[in-house]
Amino acid sequence: MTEREIIRLACTLARPLRPIDVATHLNINHRTAVRTLQVLCAKGWFSPIAGAVGTHVVRYELGRSAMQRL
């Protein structure tokens, strides 16, 4: 259910998600949001986007396969 809501949030924002977006929207801990986004990346529904330096993932982009999940 959480994963489905994150996909919906990504569709409504129409931009790559940040963990803080998920944490605020679902009222969950930041670390829990990051963990859930990592699980969605492992499933292939999101792809991670690194920051300016390229060492940390700061955003997650919705993949095409996730749209079919809804």
All heavy atoms as TSV, in Angstrom:
chain	resi	resn	atom	element	x	y	z
A	1	MET	N	N	0.819	-1.187	0.000
A	1	MET	CA	C	0.000	0.000	0.000
A	1	MET	C	C	0.871	1.261	0.000
A	1	MET	O	O	0.575	2.219	-0.700
A	1	MET	CB	C	-0.920	-0.015	1.211
A	1	MET	CG	C	-1.865	1.131	1.220
A	1	MET	SD	S	-3.166	0.808	2.397
A	1	MET	CE	C	-3.664	2.438	2.718
A	2	THR	N	N	1.939	1.256	0.761
A	2	THR	CA	C	2.852	2.393	0.802
A	2	THR	C	C	3.506	2.596	-0.557
A	2	THR	O	O	3.617	3.723	-1.033
A	2	THR	CB	C	3.939	2.182	1.879
A	2	THR	OG1	O	3.308	1.965	3.129
A	2	THR	CG2	C	4.844	3.377	1.970
A	3	GLU	N	N	3.920	1.503	-1.173
A	3	GLU	CA	C	4.572	1.595	-2.481
A	3	GLU	C	C	3.624	2.191	-3.515
A	3	GLU	O	O	4.021	3.047	-4.311
A	3	GLU	CB	C	5.041	0.213	-2.932
A	3	GLU	CG	C	6.132	-0.344	-2.053
A	3	GLU	CD	C	6.512	-1.751	-2.424
A	3	GLU	OE1	O	5.835	-2.375	-3.256
A	3	GLU	OE2	O	7.521	-2.239	-1.875
A	4	ARG	N	N	2.399	1.768	-3.496
A	4	ARG	CA	C	1.404	2.281	-4.445
A	4	ARG	C	C	1.176	3.787	-4.242
A	4	ARG	O	O	1.056	4.538	-5.202
A	4	ARG	CB	C	0.106	1.504	-4.269
A	4	ARG	CG	C	-0.917	1.825	-5.286
A	4	ARG	CD	C	-2.172	0.993	-5.039
A	4	ARG	NE	N	-2.852	0.851	-6.283
A	4	ARG	CZ	C	-3.320	-0.258	-6.782
A	4	ARG	NH1	N	-3.192	-1.372	-6.114
A	4	ARG	NH2	N	-3.923	-0.280	-7.934
A	5	GLU	N	N	1.148	4.217	-2.995
A	5	GLU	CA	C	0.942	5.642	-2.698
A	5	GLU	C	C	2.147	6.478	-3.146
A	5	GLU	O	O	1.989	7.603	-3.605
A	5	GLU	CB	C	0.684	5.831	-1.200
A	5	GLU	CG	C	0.241	7.220	-0.836
A	5	GLU	CD	C	-1.045	7.670	-1.508
A	5	GLU	OE1	O	-1.924	6.829	-1.774
A	5	GLU	OE2	O	-1.174	8.875	-1.777
A	6	ILE	N	N	3.338	5.922	-3.036
A	6	ILE	CA	C	4.533	6.620	-3.500
A	6	ILE	C	C	4.498	6.782	-5.016
A	6	ILE	O	O	4.846	7.842	-5.545
A	6	ILE	CB	C	5.809	5.885	-3.046
A	6	ILE	CG1	C	5.962	5.998	-1.527
A	6	ILE	CG2	C	7.040	6.435	-3.753
A	6	ILE	CD1	C	7.081	5.177	-0.944
A	7	ILE	N	N	4.049	5.764	-5.720
A	7	ILE	CA	C	3.921	5.857	-7.181
A	7	ILE	C	C	2.893	6.919	-7.545
A	7	ILE	O	O	3.114	7.729	-8.453
A	7	ILE	CB	C	3.558	4.486	-7.780
A	7	ILE	CG1	C	4.723	3.510	-7.590
A	7	ILE	CG2	C	3.209	4.620	-9.261
A	7	ILE	CD1	C	4.390	2.081	-7.909
A	8	ARG	N	N	1.786	6.959	-6.830
A	8	ARG	CA	C	0.774	7.995	-7.080
A	8	ARG	C	C	1.340	9.388	-6.832
A	8	ARG	O	O	1.081	10.322	-7.580
A	8	ARG	CB	C	-0.441	7.770	-6.187
A	8	ARG	CG	C	-1.336	6.688	-6.672
A	8	ARG	CD	C	-2.641	6.702	-5.895
A	8	ARG	NE	N	-3.412	5.526	-6.240
A	8	ARG	CZ	C	-4.007	4.731	-5.380
A	8	ARG	NH1	N	-3.952	4.995	-4.091
A	8	ARG	NH2	N	-4.682	3.685	-5.784
A	9	LEU	N	N	2.093	9.529	-5.769
A	9	LEU	CA	C	2.708	10.816	-5.458
A	9	LEU	C	C	3.647	11.248	-6.579
A	9	LEU	O	O	3.634	12.408	-6.992
A	9	LEU	CB	C	3.471	10.735	-4.131
A	9	LEU	CG	C	4.252	11.979	-3.714
A	9	LEU	CD1	C	3.306	13.163	-3.483
A	9	LEU	CD2	C	5.070	11.690	-2.466
A	10	ALA	N	N	4.434	10.317	-7.083
A	10	ALA	CA	C	5.361	10.635	-8.178
A	10	ALA	C	C	4.604	11.073	-9.424
A	10	ALA	O	O	5.047	11.975	-10.141
A	10	ALA	CB	C	6.230	9.428	-8.488
A	11	CYS	N	N	3.454	10.473	-9.680
A	11	CYS	CA	C	2.646	10.859	-10.840
A	11	CYS	C	C	2.067	12.262	-10.670
A	11	CYS	O	O	2.025	13.033	-11.626
A	11	CYS	CB	C	1.513	9.867	-11.056
A	11	CYS	SG	S	2.052	8.270	-11.654
A	12	THR	N	N	1.634	12.587	-9.484
A	12	THR	CA	C	1.021	13.901	-9.271
A	12	THR	C	C	2.051	15.020	-9.250
A	12	THR	O	O	1.762	16.127	-9.695
A	12	THR	CB	C	0.204	13.945	-7.961
A	12	THR	OG1	O	1.054	13.621	-6.870
A	12	THR	CG2	C	-0.966	12.995	-8.014
A	13	LEU	N	N	3.256	14.742	-8.746
A	13	LEU	CA	C	4.281	15.776	-8.699
A	13	LEU	C	C	4.879	16.052	-10.079
A	13	LEU	O	O	5.329	17.151	-10.341
A	13	LEU	CB	C	5.398	15.395	-7.729
A	13	LEU	CG	C	5.057	15.451	-6.259
A	13	LEU	CD1	C	6.269	15.039	-5.431
A	13	LEU	CD2	C	4.609	16.836	-5.850
A	14	ALA	N	N	4.910	15.058	-10.937
A	14	ALA	CA	C	5.448	15.187	-12.300
A	14	ALA	C	C	6.892	15.683	-12.288
A	14	ALA	O	O	7.290	16.485	-13.123
A	14	ALA	CB	C	4.552	16.086	-13.138
A	15	ARG	N	N	7.650	15.236	-11.325
A	15	ARG	CA	C	9.080	15.522	-11.234
A	15	ARG	C	C	9.702	14.406	-10.398
A	15	ARG	O	O	8.984	13.667	-9.718
A	15	ARG	CB	C	9.337	16.891	-10.599
A	15	ARG	CG	C	8.886	17.008	-9.157
A	15	ARG	CD	C	9.369	18.312	-8.531
A	15	ARG	NE	N	8.743	18.583	-7.256
A	15	ARG	CZ	C	9.114	18.039	-6.094
A	15	ARG	NH1	N	10.088	17.165	-6.058
A	15	ARG	NH2	N	8.478	18.349	-4.975
A	16	PRO	N	N	11.016	14.268	-10.440
A	16	PRO	CA	C	11.639	13.237	-9.594
A	16	PRO	C	C	11.351	13.471	-8.114
A	16	PRO	O	O	11.311	14.612	-7.646
A	16	PRO	CB	C	13.130	13.402	-9.899
A	16	PRO	CG	C	13.182	14.001	-11.246
A	16	PRO	CD	C	11.983	14.909	-11.319
A	17	LEU	N	N	11.129	12.391	-7.413
A	17	LEU	CA	C	10.811	12.454	-5.976
A	17	LEU	C	C	12.064	12.613	-5.137
A	17	LEU	O	O	13.116	12.070	-5.463
A	17	LEU	CB	C	10.156	11.150	-5.533
A	17	LEU	CG	C	8.685	10.952	-5.767
A	17	LEU	CD1	C	8.277	9.589	-5.234
A	17	LEU	CD2	C	7.880	12.017	-5.108
A	18	ARG	N	N	11.929	13.324	-4.042
A	18	ARG	CA	C	12.960	13.379	-3.020
A	18	ARG	C	C	12.432	12.599	-1.820
A	18	ARG	O	O	11.219	12.538	-1.608
A	18	ARG	CB	C	13.240	14.822	-2.606
A	18	ARG	CG	C	13.715	15.700	-3.746
A	18	ARG	CD	C	13.790	17.141	-3.332
A	18	ARG	NE	N	12.464	17.582	-2.884
A	18	ARG	CZ	C	12.247	18.670	-2.144
A	18	ARG	NH1	N	13.235	19.422	-1.756
A	18	ARG	NH2	N	11.018	19.004	-1.787
A	19	PRO	N	N	13.309	12.002	-1.052
A	19	PRO	CA	C	12.843	11.277	0.141
A	19	PRO	C	C	12.020	12.152	1.084
A	19	PRO	O	O	11.060	11.675	1.694
A	19	PRO	CB	C	14.137	10.815	0.800
A	19	PRO	CG	C	15.099	10.697	-0.328
A	19	PRO	CD	C	14.738	11.805	-1.275
A	20	ILE	N	N	12.338	13.433	1.168
A	20	ILE	CA	C	11.581	14.328	2.046
A	20	ILE	C	C	10.144	14.493	1.547
A	20	ILE	O	O	9.213	14.656	2.347
A	20	ILE	CB	C	12.296	15.696	2.198
A	20	ILE	CG1	C	11.673	16.508	3.323
A	20	ILE	CG2	C	12.282	16.475	0.908
A	20	ILE	CD1	C	11.883	15.961	4.684
A	21	ASP	N	N	9.932	14.428	0.230
A	21	ASP	CA	C	8.579	14.499	-0.324
A	21	ASP	C	C	7.745	13.311	0.176
A	21	ASP	O	O	6.609	13.468	0.595
A	21	ASP	CB	C	8.601	14.484	-1.855
A	21	ASP	CG	C	9.309	15.685	-2.452
A	21	ASP	OD1	O	9.272	16.765	-1.833
A	21	ASP	OD2	O	9.881	15.531	-3.545
A	22	VAL	N	N	8.352	12.139	0.122
A	22	VAL	CA	C	7.665	10.918	0.553
A	22	VAL	C	C	7.421	10.950	2.057
A	22	VAL	O	O	6.322	10.644	2.520
A	22	VAL	CB	C	8.484	9.671	0.158
A	22	VAL	CG1	C	7.853	8.407	0.707
A	22	VAL	CG2	C	8.626	9.590	-1.350
A	23	ALA	N	N	8.433	11.336	2.821
A	23	ALA	CA	C	8.310	11.373	4.279
A	23	ALA	C	C	7.210	12.341	4.716
A	23	ALA	O	O	6.413	12.030	5.605
A	23	ALA	CB	C	9.640	11.759	4.912
A	24	THR	N	N	7.142	13.490	4.075
A	24	THR	CA	C	6.127	14.483	4.424
A	24	THR	C	C	4.736	14.023	4.023
A	24	THR	O	O	3.783	14.140	4.797
A	24	THR	CB	C	6.446	15.829	3.742
A	24	THR	OG1	O	7.762	16.218	4.115
A	24	THR	CG2	C	5.459	16.899	4.146
A	25	HIS	N	N	4.613	13.490	2.816
A	25	HIS	CA	C	3.311	13.080	2.306
A	25	HIS	C	C	2.718	11.919	3.106
A	25	HIS	O	O	1.522	11.903	3.405
A	25	HIS	CB	C	3.429	12.694	0.829
A	25	HIS	CG	C	2.146	12.279	0.200
A	25	HIS	ND1	N	1.152	13.183	-0.107
A	25	HIS	CD2	C	1.679	11.065	-0.169
A	25	HIS	CE1	C	0.129	12.533	-0.645
A	25	HIS	NE2	N	0.427	11.245	-0.685
A	26	LEU	N	N	3.544	10.943	3.446
A	26	LEU	CA	C	3.063	9.749	4.146
A	26	LEU	C	C	3.202	9.853	5.659
A	26	LEU	O	O	2.809	8.930	6.378
A	26	LEU	CB	C	3.813	8.514	3.645
A	26	LEU	CG	C	3.627	8.168	2.174
A	26	LEU	CD1	C	4.473	6.966	1.808
A	26	LEU	CD2	C	2.167	7.901	1.869
A	27	ASN	N	N	3.810	10.941	6.127
A	27	ASN	CA	C	4.023	11.134	7.561
A	27	ASN	C	C	4.810	9.973	8.166
A	27	ASN	O	O	4.401	9.374	9.160
A	27	ASN	CB	C	2.697	11.347	8.291
A	27	ASN	CG	C	2.892	11.970	9.651
A	27	ASN	OD1	O	3.886	12.642	9.890
A	27	ASN	ND2	N	1.952	11.729	10.542
A	28	ILE	N	N	5.947	9.654	7.524
A	28	ILE	CA	C	6.818	8.583	8.000
A	28	ILE	C	C	8.222	9.157	8.208
A	28	ILE	O	O	8.519	10.272	7.792
A	28	ILE	CB	C	6.874	7.389	7.010
A	28	ILE	CG1	C	7.351	7.842	5.628
A	28	ILE	CG2	C	5.528	6.693	6.938
A	28	ILE	CD1	C	7.524	6.697	4.639
A	29	ASN	N	N	9.072	8.385	8.839
A	29	ASN	CA	C	10.453	8.764	9.085
A	29	ASN	C	C	11.211	8.883	7.759
A	29	ASN	O	O	10.939	8.142	6.817
A	29	ASN	CB	C	11.099	7.703	9.977
A	29	ASN	CG	C	12.478	8.081	10.439
A	29	ASN	OD1	O	13.150	8.908	9.840
A	29	ASN	ND2	N	12.908	7.454	11.525
A	30	HIS	N	N	12.178	9.786	7.704
A	30	HIS	CA	C	12.984	9.991	6.492
A	30	HIS	C	C	13.703	8.706	6.085
A	30	HIS	O	O	13.748	8.350	4.907
A	30	HIS	CB	C	14.003	11.112	6.730
A	30	HIS	CG	C	14.872	11.384	5.558
A	30	HIS	ND1	N	16.084	10.778	5.372
A	30	HIS	CD2	C	14.694	12.198	4.489
A	30	HIS	CE1	C	16.629	11.203	4.252
A	30	HIS	NE2	N	15.799	12.063	3.698
A	31	ARG	N	N	14.260	8.003	7.057
A	31	ARG	CA	C	14.994	6.763	6.757
A	31	ARG	C	C	14.063	5.689	6.189
A	31	ARG	O	O	14.446	4.942	5.299
A	31	ARG	CB	C	15.673	6.258	8.035
A	31	ARG	CG	C	16.637	5.161	7.804
A	31	ARG	CD	C	17.862	5.652	7.036
A	31	ARG	NE	N	18.360	4.564	6.217
A	31	ARG	CZ	C	18.893	4.682	5.018
A	31	ARG	NH1	N	19.017	5.847	4.464
A	31	ARG	NH2	N	19.312	3.646	4.359
A	32	THR	N	N	12.851	5.623	6.688
A	32	THR	CA	C	11.865	4.681	6.167
A	32	THR	C	C	11.516	5.026	4.732
A	32	THR	O	O	11.372	4.142	3.881
A	32	THR	CB	C	10.595	4.694	7.035
A	32	THR	OG1	O	10.955	4.429	8.387
A	32	THR	CG2	C	9.590	3.664	6.561
A	33	ALA	N	N	11.406	6.308	4.434
A	33	ALA	CA	C	11.121	6.749	3.070
A	33	ALA	C	C	12.250	6.352	2.131
A	33	ALA	O	O	12.005	5.840	1.022
A	33	ALA	CB	C	10.903	8.255	3.042
A	34	VAL	N	N	13.485	6.546	2.560
A	34	VAL	CA	C	14.639	6.182	1.737
A	34	VAL	C	C	14.662	4.678	1.495
A	34	VAL	O	O	14.871	4.220	0.368
A	34	VAL	CB	C	15.956	6.649	2.406
A	34	VAL	CG1	C	17.165	6.075	1.687
A	34	VAL	CG2	C	16.025	8.165	2.437
A	35	ARG	N	N	14.424	3.897	2.545
A	35	ARG	CA	C	14.420	2.443	2.417
A	35	ARG	C	C	13.348	1.966	1.439
A	35	ARG	O	O	13.597	1.092	0.607
A	35	ARG	CB	C	14.204	1.800	3.788
A	35	ARG	CG	C	15.269	0.804	4.117
A	35	ARG	CD	C	15.071	0.149	5.471
A	35	ARG	NE	N	15.716	0.969	6.495
A	35	ARG	CZ	C	15.100	1.422	7.586
A	35	ARG	NH1	N	13.855	1.141	7.819
A	35	ARG	NH2	N	15.754	2.146	8.462
A	36	THR	N	N	12.164	2.552	1.526
A	36	THR	CA	C	11.076	2.166	0.628
A	36	THR	C	C	11.406	2.544	-0.810
A	36	THR	O	O	11.144	1.771	-1.732
A	36	THR	CB	C	9.759	2.830	1.063
A	36	THR	OG1	O	9.533	2.544	2.444
A	36	THR	CG2	C	8.595	2.322	0.255
A	37	LEU	N	N	11.991	3.703	-1.020
A	37	LEU	CA	C	12.392	4.116	-2.368
A	37	LEU	C	C	13.478	3.189	-2.919
A	37	LEU	O	O	13.484	2.868	-4.110
A	37	LEU	CB	C	12.867	5.568	-2.362
A	37	LEU	CG	C	11.750	6.600	-2.244
A	37	LEU	CD1	C	12.321	7.968	-1.884
A	37	LEU	CD2	C	10.937	6.675	-3.523
A	38	GLN	N	N	14.373	2.732	-2.068
A	38	GLN	CA	C	15.410	1.794	-2.502
A	38	GLN	C	C	14.801	0.455	-2.915
A	38	GLN	O	O	15.242	-0.163	-3.889
A	38	GLN	CB	C	16.444	1.596	-1.401
A	38	GLN	CG	C	17.328	2.800	-1.198
A	38	GLN	CD	C	18.231	2.673	0.018
A	38	GLN	OE1	O	18.006	1.837	0.898
A	38	GLN	NE2	N	19.242	3.528	0.087
A	39	VAL	N	N	13.786	0.025	-2.190
A	39	VAL	CA	C	13.085	-1.217	-2.552
A	39	VAL	C	C	12.414	-1.061	-3.915
A	39	VAL	O	O	12.468	-1.955	-4.765
A	39	VAL	CB	C	12.053	-1.596	-1.462
A	39	VAL	CG1	C	11.112	-2.678	-1.946
A	39	VAL	CG2	C	12.760	-2.028	-0.197
A	40	LEU	N	N	11.789	0.091	-4.131
A	40	LEU	CA	C	11.134	0.350	-5.417
A	40	LEU	C	C	12.165	0.406	-6.550
A	40	LEU	O	O	11.869	-0.019	-7.675
A	40	LEU	CB	C	10.325	1.647	-5.351
A	40	LEU	CG	C	9.066	1.581	-4.492
A	40	LEU	CD1	C	8.482	2.965	-4.294
A	40	LEU	CD2	C	8.037	0.659	-5.111
A	41	CYS	N	N	13.354	0.894	-6.270
A	41	CYS	CA	C	14.423	0.902	-7.274
A	41	CYS	C	C	14.858	-0.530	-7.601
A	41	CYS	O	O	15.089	-0.864	-8.765
A	41	CYS	CB	C	15.631	1.694	-6.781
A	41	CYS	SG	S	15.401	3.469	-6.825
A	42	ALA	N	N	14.961	-1.358	-6.579
A	42	ALA	CA	C	15.353	-2.753	-6.780
A	42	ALA	C	C	14.317	-3.499	-7.620
A	42	ALA	O	O	14.662	-4.396	-8.393
A	42	ALA	CB	C	15.544	-3.448	-5.438
A	43	LYS	N	N	13.052	-3.114	-7.483
A	43	LYS	CA	C	11.990	-3.734	-8.265
A	43	LYS	C	C	11.928	-3.174	-9.683
A	43	LYS	O	O	11.194	-3.693	-10.523
A	43	LYS	CB	C	10.634	-3.520	-7.579
A	43	LYS	CG	C	10.487	-4.295	-6.290
A	43	LYS	CD	C	9.125	-4.067	-5.686
A	43	LYS	CE	C	8.944	-4.862	-4.407
A	43	LYS	NZ	N	7.608	-4.663	-3.826
A	44	GLY	N	N	12.660	-2.096	-9.933
A	44	GLY	CA	C	12.701	-1.504	-11.262
A	44	GLY	C	C	11.636	-0.456	-11.519
A	44	GLY	O	O	11.463	-0.015	-12.652
A	45	TRP	N	N	10.929	-0.027	-10.500
A	45	TRP	CA	C	9.855	0.953	-10.677
A	45	TRP	C	C	10.370	2.375	-10.637
A	45	TRP	O	O	9.764	3.277	-11.196
A	45	TRP	CB	C	8.776	0.759	-9.625
A	45	TRP	CG	C	8.076	-0.558	-9.744
A	45	TRP	CD1	C	8.075	-1.396	-10.826
A	45	TRP	CD2	C	7.304	-1.214	-8.756
A	45	TRP	NE1	N	7.348	-2.514	-10.552
A	45	TRP	CE2	C	6.849	-2.426	-9.280
A	45	TRP	CE3	C	6.943	-0.873	-7.466
A	45	TRP	CZ2	C	6.057	-3.299	-8.577
A	45	TRP	CZ3	C	6.150	-1.750	-6.753
A	45	TRP	CH2	C	5.710	-2.947	-7.308
A	46	PHE	N	N	11.485	2.602	-9.944
A	46	PHE	CA	C	12.130	3.905	-9.889
A	46	PHE	C	C	13.589	3.744	-10.271
A	46	PHE	O	O	14.142	2.649	-10.172
A	46	PHE	CB	C	12.061	4.497	-8.465
A	46	PHE	CG	C	10.762	5.148	-8.126
A	46	PHE	CD1	C	9.693	4.398	-7.666
A	46	PHE	CD2	C	10.588	6.509	-8.261
A	46	PHE	CE1	C	8.486	4.980	-7.346
A	46	PHE	CE2	C	9.385	7.111	-7.945
A	46	PHE	CZ	C	8.334	6.347	-7.486
A	47	SER	N	N	14.202	4.824	-10.707
A	47	SER	CA	C	15.643	4.817	-10.942
A	47	SER	C	C	16.260	5.957	-10.132
A	47	SER	O	O	15.726	7.068	-10.099
A	47	SER	CB	C	15.964	4.965	-12.420
A	47	SER	OG	O	15.283	6.053	-12.975
A	48	PRO	N	N	17.381	5.680	-9.464
A	48	PRO	CA	C	18.006	6.696	-8.626
A	48	PRO	C	C	18.730	7.751	-9.457
A	48	PRO	O	O	19.281	7.454	-10.521
A	48	PRO	CB	C	18.991	5.898	-7.780
A	48	PRO	CG	C	19.278	4.685	-8.570
A	48	PRO	CD	C	18.052	4.396	-9.382
A	49	ILE	N	N	18.728	8.988	-8.977
A	49	ILE	CA	C	19.437	10.089	-9.616
A	49	ILE	C	C	20.409	10.661	-8.593
A	49	ILE	O	O	19.998	11.099	-7.514
A	49	ILE	CB	C	18.463	11.197	-10.080
A	49	ILE	CG1	C	17.446	10.631	-11.056
A	49	ILE	CG2	C	19.221	12.352	-10.704
A	49	ILE	CD1	C	16.338	11.611	-11.409
A	50	ALA	N	N	21.698	10.663	-8.946
A	50	ALA	CA	C	22.727	11.160	-8.024
A	50	ALA	C	C	22.722	12.682	-7.993
A	50	ALA	O	O	22.249	13.342	-8.919
A	50	ALA	CB	C	24.090	10.649	-8.451
A	51	GLY	N	N	23.272	13.223	-6.911
A	51	GLY	CA	C	23.364	14.673	-6.754
A	51	GLY	C	C	24.460	15.262	-7.612
A	51	GLY	O	O	25.062	14.584	-8.461
A	52	ALA	N	N	24.767	16.518	-7.384
A	52	ALA	CA	C	25.748	17.243	-8.194
A	52	ALA	C	C	27.143	16.626	-8.107
A	52	ALA	O	O	27.850	16.541	-9.105
A	52	ALA	CB	C	25.787	18.705	-7.761
A	53	VAL	N	N	27.524	16.191	-6.922
A	53	VAL	CA	C	28.845	15.595	-6.752
A	53	VAL	C	C	28.871	14.172	-7.307
A	53	VAL	O	O	29.906	13.679	-7.742
A	53	VAL	CB	C	29.236	15.601	-5.248
A	53	VAL	CG1	C	30.587	14.976	-5.035
A	53	VAL	CG2	C	29.212	17.013	-4.712
A	54	GLY	N	N	27.728	13.518	-7.294
A	54	GLY	CA	C	27.623	12.171	-7.848
A	54	GLY	C	C	27.859	11.060	-6.864
A	54	GLY	O	O	27.970	9.899	-7.249
A	55	THR	N	N	27.947	11.384	-5.587
A	55	THR	CA	C	28.214	10.346	-4.588
A	55	THR	C	C	26.952	9.870	-3.874
A	55	THR	O	O	26.892	8.727	-3.440
A	55	THR	CB	C	29.210	10.854	-3.525
A	55	THR	OG1	O	28.681	12.045	-2.940
A	55	THR	CG2	C	30.559	11.157	-4.145
A	56	HIS	N	N	25.955	10.725	-3.740
A	56	HIS	CA	C	24.733	10.368	-3.020
A	56	HIS	C	C	23.529	10.457	-3.936
A	56	HIS	O	O	23.440	11.351	-4.772
A	56	HIS	CB	C	24.496	11.320	-1.835
A	56	HIS	CG	C	25.579	11.277	-0.824
A	56	HIS	ND1	N	25.769	10.218	0.029
A	56	HIS	CD2	C	26.555	12.168	-0.522
A	56	HIS	CE1	C	26.809	10.458	0.810
A	56	HIS	NE2	N	27.312	11.641	0.491
A	57	VAL	N	N	22.598	9.539	-3.735
A	57	VAL	CA	C	21.331	9.596	-4.456
A	57	VAL	C	C	20.434	10.602	-3.748
A	57	VAL	O	O	20.231	10.500	-2.540
A	57	VAL	CB	C	20.660	8.202	-4.503
A	57	VAL	CG1	C	19.286	8.289	-5.125
A	57	VAL	CG2	C	21.532	7.222	-5.251
A	58	VAL	N	N	19.949	11.579	-4.481
A	58	VAL	CA	C	19.127	12.618	-3.867
A	58	VAL	C	C	17.707	12.643	-4.408
A	58	VAL	O	O	16.815	13.225	-3.799
A	58	VAL	CB	C	19.762	14.016	-4.033
A	58	VAL	CG1	C	21.053	14.102	-3.245
A	58	VAL	CG2	C	19.990	14.350	-5.486
A	59	ARG	N	N	17.483	12.015	-5.566
A	59	ARG	CA	C	16.150	11.988	-6.157
A	59	ARG	C	C	15.901	10.629	-6.795
A	59	ARG	O	O	16.834	9.892	-7.088
A	59	ARG	CB	C	16.023	13.077	-7.232
A	59	ARG	CG	C	15.952	14.461	-6.657
A	59	ARG	CD	C	15.965	15.488	-7.740
A	59	ARG	NE	N	17.334	15.509	-8.272
A	59	ARG	CZ	C	17.704	16.100	-9.382
A	59	ARG	NH1	N	16.837	16.716	-10.125
A	59	ARG	NH2	N	18.959	16.089	-9.774
A	60	TYR	N	N	14.637	10.344	-7.011
A	60	TYR	CA	C	14.231	9.080	-7.620
A	60	TYR	C	C	13.232	9.385	-8.722
A	60	TYR	O	O	12.244	10.077	-8.494
A	60	TYR	CB	C	13.602	8.160	-6.573
A	60	TYR	CG	C	14.577	7.744	-5.502
A	60	TYR	CD1	C	14.801	8.547	-4.391
A	60	TYR	CD2	C	15.287	6.556	-5.600
A	60	TYR	CE1	C	15.700	8.184	-3.408
A	60	TYR	CE2	C	16.186	6.181	-4.622
A	60	TYR	CZ	C	16.388	6.996	-3.526
A	60	TYR	OH	O	17.279	6.632	-2.555
A	61	GLU	N	N	13.506	8.849	-9.919
A	61	GLU	CA	C	12.651	9.103	-11.067
A	61	GLU	C	C	11.759	7.892	-11.335
A	61	GLU	O	O	12.225	6.753	-11.301
A	61	GLU	CB	C	13.521	9.390	-12.291
A	61	GLU	CG	C	12.751	9.858	-13.486
A	61	GLU	CD	C	13.683	10.297	-14.596
A	61	GLU	OE1	O	14.689	9.609	-14.841
A	61	GLU	OE2	O	13.405	11.328	-15.199
A	62	LEU	N	N	10.514	8.162	-11.604
A	62	LEU	CA	C	9.540	7.116	-11.862
A	62	LEU	C	C	9.835	6.438	-13.188
A	62	LEU	O	O	10.044	7.100	-14.199
A	62	LEU	CB	C	8.131	7.723	-11.879
A	62	LEU	CG	C	6.950	6.774	-11.985
A	62	LEU	CD1	C	6.889	5.881	-10.755
A	62	LEU	CD2	C	5.665	7.576	-12.107
A	63	GLY	N	N	9.841	5.102	-13.181
A	63	GLY	CA	C	10.072	4.344	-14.405
A	63	GLY	C	C	8.786	4.050	-15.123
A	63	GLY	O	O	7.684	4.215	-14.594
A	64	ARG	N	N	8.899	3.620	-16.356
A	64	ARG	CA	C	7.714	3.328	-17.158
A	64	ARG	C	C	6.913	2.134	-16.625
A	64	ARG	O	O	5.714	2.092	-16.699
A	64	ARG	CB	C	8.096	3.077	-18.602
A	64	ARG	CG	C	8.646	4.306	-19.279
A	64	ARG	CD	C	9.037	3.993	-20.713
A	64	ARG	NE	N	9.774	5.091	-21.270
A	64	ARG	CZ	C	9.267	5.934	-22.139
A	64	ARG	NH1	N	8.036	5.790	-22.561
A	64	ARG	NH2	N	10.011	6.926	-22.619
A	65	SER	N	N	7.615	1.163	-16.054
A	65	SER	CA	C	6.929	-0.033	-15.546
A	65	SER	C	C	6.050	0.292	-14.350
A	65	SER	O	O	5.072	-0.407	-14.080
A	65	SER	CB	C	7.949	-1.107	-15.181
A	65	SER	OG	O	8.798	-0.640	-14.153
A	66	ALA	N	N	6.368	1.337	-13.632
A	66	ALA	CA	C	5.576	1.723	-12.459
A	66	ALA	C	C	4.208	2.261	-12.854
A	66	ALA	O	O	3.230	2.136	-12.106
A	66	ALA	CB	C	6.320	2.746	-11.625
A	67	MET	N	N	4.120	2.875	-14.009
A	67	MET	CA	C	2.843	3.418	-14.476
A	67	MET	C	C	1.828	2.294	-14.666
A	67	MET	O	O	0.637	2.475	-14.401
A	67	MET	CB	C	3.031	4.167	-15.792
A	67	MET	CG	C	3.909	5.380	-15.645
A	67	MET	SD	S	3.171	6.575	-14.586
A	67	MET	CE	C	3.158	7.948	-15.662
A	68	GLN	N	N	2.295	1.144	-15.093
A	68	GLN	CA	C	1.397	0.000	-15.282
A	68	GLN	C	C	0.963	-0.586	-13.949
A	68	GLN	O	O	-0.054	-1.258	-13.868
A	68	GLN	CB	C	2.106	-1.069	-16.123
A	68	GLN	CG	C	2.475	-0.571	-17.493
A	68	GLN	CD	C	3.425	-1.512	-18.204
A	68	GLN	OE1	O	3.878	-2.491	-17.622
A	68	GLN	NE2	N	3.739	-1.211	-19.446
A	69	ARG	N	N	1.715	-0.320	-12.900
A	69	ARG	CA	C	1.414	-0.842	-11.559
A	69	ARG	C	C	0.127	-0.233	-11.001
A	69	ARG	O	O	-0.573	-0.844	-10.223
A	69	ARG	CB	C	2.580	-0.536	-10.631
A	69	ARG	CG	C	2.365	-0.895	-9.207
A	69	ARG	CD	C	2.818	-2.310	-8.939
A	69	ARG	NE	N	2.866	-2.553	-7.521
A	69	ARG	CZ	C	2.010	-3.354	-6.900
A	69	ARG	NH1	N	1.093	-3.974	-7.568
A	69	ARG	NH2	N	2.100	-3.556	-5.606
A	70	LEU	N	N	-0.168	1.004	-11.407
A	70	LEU	CA	C	-1.378	1.654	-10.928
A	70	LEU	C	C	-2.561	0.990	-11.572
A	70	LEU	O	O	-3.603	0.885	-11.105
A	70	LEU	CB	C	-1.363	3.143	-11.277
A	70	LEU	CG	C	-0.377	3.978	-10.463
A	70	LEU	CD1	C	-0.405	5.417	-10.995
A	70	LEU	CD2	C	-0.717	3.977	-9.001
